[in-house]
Amino acid sequence: MNPANAIAQSAPWWRFPFVWMVIAGPAAVVLAGVATAFIAVRTPDPVVADDYYRRGIQINQTLAEQRKALLPAVQGRNHAATPAPAVPGR
């Protein structure tokens, strides 16, 4: 038996670097979980407004009114971009 192997085999487990590499992965996950739990408990979620449905309807009505205001301009642009169909007999 080689004396170097005898010394390596008789060393305590914490002297081997590969053991710490194996322990480092789960330890990092546990620390990340604790940090996430701390952030989740410390900062509460924002409350949804009680009248969210009414506000959504008002926003949709405002957007519809804005689209109607632009309708003549959109139609004019579309007619200018497409030529009139050829009329037979002229």
Backbone hydrogen bonds, N-H to C=O, Kabsch-Sander energy under -0.5 kcal/mol:
donor,donor_aa,acceptor,acceptor_aa,energy
6,A,2,N,-1.6
7,I,3,P,-1.8
8,A,4,A,-2.0
9,Q,5,N,-2.3
10,S,6,A,-1.2
11,A,7,I,-0.5
11,A,8,A,-0.6
15,R,12,P,-1.7
16,F,13,W,-1.4
19,V,16,F,-0.7
20,W,16,F,-0.9
21,M,17,P,-1.6
22,V,18,F,-1.9
23,I,19,V,-2.1
24,A,20,W,-1.9
25,G,21,M,-0.9
27,A,23,I,-1.9
28,A,24,A,-2.2
29,V,25,G,-1.8
30,V,26,P,-2.3
31,L,27,A,-2.3
32,A,28,A,-2.3
33,G,29,V,-2.2
34,V,30,V,-2.3
35,A,31,L,-2.4
36,T,32,A,-2.3
37,A,33,G,-2.4
38,F,34,V,-2.3
39,I,35,A,-2.2
40,A,36,T,-2.4
41,V,37,A,-2.2
42,R,38,F,-2.2
43,T,39,I,-2.1
52,Y,49,A,-1.1
55,R,51,D,-2.2
56,G,52,Y,-2.0
57,I,53,Y,-2.1
58,Q,54,R,-2.2
59,I,55,R,-2.2
60,N,56,G,-2.3
61,Q,57,I,-2.3
62,T,58,Q,-2.3
63,L,59,I,-2.3
64,A,60,N,-2.2
65,E,61,Q,-2.3
66,Q,62,T,-2.0
67,R,63,L,-2.0
68,K,64,A,-2.1
69,A,65,E,-1.9
70,L,66,Q,-1.2
71,L,67,R,-0.5
71,L,68,K,-0.7
74,V,70,L,-2.1
75,Q,71,L,-2.5
76,G,72,P,-2.5
77,R,73,A,-2.2
78,N,74,V,-2.4
79,H,75,Q,-2.3
80,A,76,G,-2.0
81,A,77,R,-1.6
82,T,78,N,-1.3
90,R,87,V,-1.1
